[in-house]
Amino acid sequence: MERKTEIVTINSVDQIPSLEEIRQISRTKKLRIVFEDSVQSLRESIGQNLKKELDGFLVGIHTINPEINISKLITDKEIEDHQIFFENCAKDYRELAERLIFYLAKKLKTEINLEFPLSTFNKYKTGWRKVDEWKYFVHGYHCLFKNTRTKLEIEVPLVFGLEFGDLDPYFFINYIKTNPQYNPLPVNFFDEYHDGCRINDKMLALGKFEIINSNIKDHFGIAVTDRNKVQIKVYDPEQDYIKPKFNFWKFIGIK
C-alpha cells in the first residue's frame, strides 16, 4: 500500500496545521507543507520544532525544495497488538537464516568458522551468485538471499558467531514484506527502516527481543528473546589477530 500525499501550501506561520491536527493524520497519508517565499526562511526552525514535538512521526526537512514532509510511523498500540506476530516472524527469520547459510556452505563445499562466520564467506564478496532457487550476495556483514520463485528476501548476519537471528530494522521488515507466508499482512509498513526501529524498541521494552553481542567489539544486535542462546566470541582490535602480522579489523575491511 502506498501513502497518499496531502499538500498544504502556506505563506504565513499561522497556516501551519496544529500539532493536534497533525497527530490525527492516518498512517496511510503523508502531509507535505510547502513554504511560499515569504516564509521559506522559517522552514528549518519550524521543521526542527516539529521533530521535537512529534514523537512517533517522521519529519523530513527537504534540503532543496521548500517543503517539510510528515508521516506517522507504526504506533506503540499496533506493535503491542501484534507482538506475537513480530515475535514469530523473528523466530522464523532466525531459523531460515541459519538453514540457508549452512545450506550455502554445503553447496560451496566449505566449513563455516563457528566463531566468526564472516571469515568463511568474506572471499565470496564477488557479486551475485546462484544456488538452486536462491540468488545470494555476500556484502558487508551480511549475505543477502533472494528466492527466485517466491521473491522472499532475507539478510543473514555473519558477525554474531552462530547466532543468525540479528534483526536489523530495515532487513527485518523487508523480510516480512517479501515473505508470502505472511500475506495478507496484519499491519501495514510504509517506512521499513523507521517502522522497524520502532518495532525493535517496543519489542525490547516488552521483553520479547533482547540486545546481543557481536563478534565486533562495541557492535551489538537484537534477537528474539525466546531462543536457544549461543556463545558469541567478541574480538578485541588491540589483541586479536587472525595470524602474525594480519590485523583482524583490516581483514574484515574496517581498517
C-alpha positions in Angstrom: 0.0 0.0 0.0 1.3 3.5 -0.9 0.7 6.6 1.1 -1.4 9.4 -0.3 0.1 12.8 -0.1 -1.9 15.8 1.2 -0.2 19.1 0.2 -0.7 22.3 2.3 0.9 25.5 0.9 1.5 28.2 3.4 2.6 31.9 3.2 2.3 32.6 7.0 3.1 30.7 10.2 -0.5 30.6 11.3 -1.4 28.5 8.3 0.7 25.5 9.6 -1.6 22.7 10.8 -1.6 22.5 14.6 0.2 19.7 16.4 -3.1 18.1 17.4 -4.3 18.2 13.8 -1.0 16.5 12.6 -1.2 13.9 15.3 -4.6 12.8 13.9 -3.2 12.1 10.5 -3.7 8.5 9.3 -0.6 6.3 8.6 -1.9 6.0 5.1 -1.3 9.7 4.5 1.8 11.9 4.1 1.5 15.6 4.9 3.6 17.9 2.7 3.9 21.5 3.9 5.1 23.7 1.1 6.6 27.1 2.1 6.0 30.2 -0.1 8.8 32.7 -0.5 7.6 34.9 2.5 8.2 32.0 5.0 10.9 29.9 3.4 13.5 31.2 5.9 11.5 29.7 8.7 11.4 26.2 7.3 14.4 24.8 9.1 13.4 26.2 12.6 9.8 25.1 12.1 10.9 21.6 11.0 13.2 21.2 13.9 10.5 22.1 16.3 8.1 19.6 14.7 10.7 16.9 15.0 11.0 17.7 18.7 7.2 17.7 19.3 6.0 14.9 17.1 7.1 11.7 18.8 6.3 8.7 16.6 6.4 10.7 13.4 8.9 11.0 10.6 9.6 14.7 9.9 11.7 15.3 6.8 13.1 18.8 6.1 13.8 18.9 2.4 17.3 20.3 1.7 16.5 21.7 -1.7 12.7 22.1 -2.1 10.9 24.5 0.2 8.9 21.8 2.0 8.6 19.6 5.0 7.2 16.1 4.8 5.5 14.5 7.8 4.3 10.9 8.1 3.1 8.8 11.1 5.1 5.7 11.9 3.8 2.5 13.3 2.2 3.1 16.7 3.0 1.5 20.1 -0.5 0.1 20.1 -0.1 -1.5 16.7 3.1 -3.1 17.9 1.6 -4.3 21.2 -1.5 -5.7 19.4 0.8 -7.6 17.0 3.6 -8.5 19.3 3.1 -12.3 18.9 3.2 -11.9 15.1 6.5 -10.0 15.3 7.9 -12.5 17.8 7.0 -15.4 15.5 8.5 -13.5 12.5 11.7 -13.1 14.4 11.8 -16.8 15.2 11.1 -17.7 11.5 13.8 -15.2 10.4 16.4 -16.9 12.7 15.5 -20.4 11.6 15.6 -19.6 7.9 18.8 -17.6 8.1 20.6 -20.4 9.9 19.3 -23.0 7.5 20.3 -21.0 4.4 23.8 -20.2 5.5 24.6 -23.8 6.3 22.9 -24.9 3.0 25.2 -22.4 1.2 28.3 -23.7 2.9 27.4 -27.2 1.9 26.9 -26.2 -1.7 30.2 -24.3 -1.7 31.9 -27.3 0.0 33.3 -25.2 2.8 33.3 -25.4 6.6 31.8 -22.4 8.5 34.1 -20.8 11.0 31.9 -21.4 14.0 33.3 -18.5 16.0 33.4 -16.0 13.1 31.3 -16.9 10.0 32.3 -13.8 8.1 35.8 -15.1 7.8 34.4 -18.1 5.8 32.3 -16.1 3.4 34.4 -12.9 3.0 36.2 -14.4 0.0 32.8 -14.7 -1.8 32.2 -11.0 -2.0 32.2 -11.1 -5.8 28.7 -10.1 -6.7 25.5 -12.1 -7.2 25.7 -15.9 -7.5 23.0 -18.6 -7.5 22.4 -22.0 -5.9 19.2 -23.8 -6.9 16.3 -21.3 -6.4 18.3 -18.9 -4.3 20.4 -16.0 -5.5 22.9 -14.8 -2.9 25.2 -11.8 -2.5 27.8 -11.5 0.3 28.3 -7.9 1.3 29.4 -6.0 4.4 28.5 -8.1 7.4 25.6 -10.0 5.7 24.7 -12.4 3.0 21.6 -11.5 1.1 19.4 -14.3 -0.2 16.6 -13.8 -2.7 14.3 -16.6 -3.7 13.8 -16.6 -7.5 10.4 -18.2 -7.2 8.7 -16.6 -4.2 10.7 -13.3 -4.2 11.4 -13.7 -0.5 14.4 -11.7 0.7 16.5 -12.3 3.8 19.8 -10.9 5.0 21.8 -13.4 7.0 24.1 -11.7 9.6 27.7 -13.1 9.6 29.3 -11.3 12.6 27.4 -12.9 15.5 29.0 -16.3 15.7 26.4 -19.0 15.2 23.6 -16.5 16.1 21.9 -15.8 12.8 18.8 -14.1 14.2 20.1 -10.5 14.4 17.2 -8.2 13.5 18.4 -5.2 11.5 15.3 -2.9 11.4 15.2 -2.5 7.6 16.2 -6.1 6.8 13.6 -7.5 9.3 10.7 -5.5 7.8 11.8 -6.2 4.3 11.8 -9.9 5.1 8.3 -9.7 6.5 7.0 -7.8 3.5 8.5 -10.1 0.9 7.5 -13.3 2.7 4.4 -14.7 1.0 3.7 -16.8 4.2 2.6 -13.6 6.0 0.3 -12.2 3.3 -2.0 -10.5 3.8 -0.1 -8.6 6.4 -1.9 -7.9 9.7 -0.4 -4.4 9.9 0.9 -2.0 7.2 4.5 -0.8 6.8 5.3 2.4 5.0 8.8 3.1 6.1 10.8 -0.1 6.5 13.7 1.4 8.5 11.9 3.8 10.8 9.0 1.4 11.4 11.5 -1.4 12.0 13.3 0.8 14.6 10.1 1.5 16.5 9.2 -2.2 16.4 12.6 -3.2 17.8 12.5 -0.6 20.5 9.0 -1.6 21.6 9.7 -5.3 21.5 12.8 -4.7 23.6 10.7 -2.8 26.1 8.2 -5.7 26.1 10.9 -8.2 26.8 10.2 -10.0 23.5 13.5 -9.0 22.0 16.9 -8.5 23.6 20.3 -7.0 22.9 23.1 -9.4 21.8 26.8 -9.0 21.4 28.6 -9.2 18.1 32.0 -10.6 17.1 32.9 -7.0 16.5 33.7 -5.1 19.7 31.2 -2.3 20.6 28.8 -3.6 17.9 25.5 -5.0 19.0 22.4 -6.6 17.5 18.9 -7.5 18.5 17.4 -11.0 18.6 14.2 -12.7 19.8 14.4 -13.5 23.5 12.8 -16.9 23.3 15.5 -18.9 21.5 18.3 -21.3 22.2 21.2 -18.9 23.3 24.6 -19.3 21.7 28.0 -18.0 22.9 29.4 -15.2 20.7 33.2 -14.5 20.7 33.9 -10.8 20.9 37.2 -9.8 19.1 39.3 -7.1 20.6 41.1 -4.9 17.9 44.0 -4.4 20.3 44.6 -8.1 20.9 43.1 -10.3 18.3 44.9 -11.2 15.1 44.0 -13.9 12.6 47.7 -14.8 12.1 51.0 -13.0 12.6 51.1 -9.5 11.0 47.5 -9.9 9.9 45.1 -7.5 11.6 41.6 -8.8 12.3 39.9 -5.4 11.6 41.9 -4.9 8.3 40.8 -8.4 7.3 37.1 -7.6 7.6 37.5 -4.2 5.8 37.3 -1.7 8.7 40.9 -0.5 8.6 
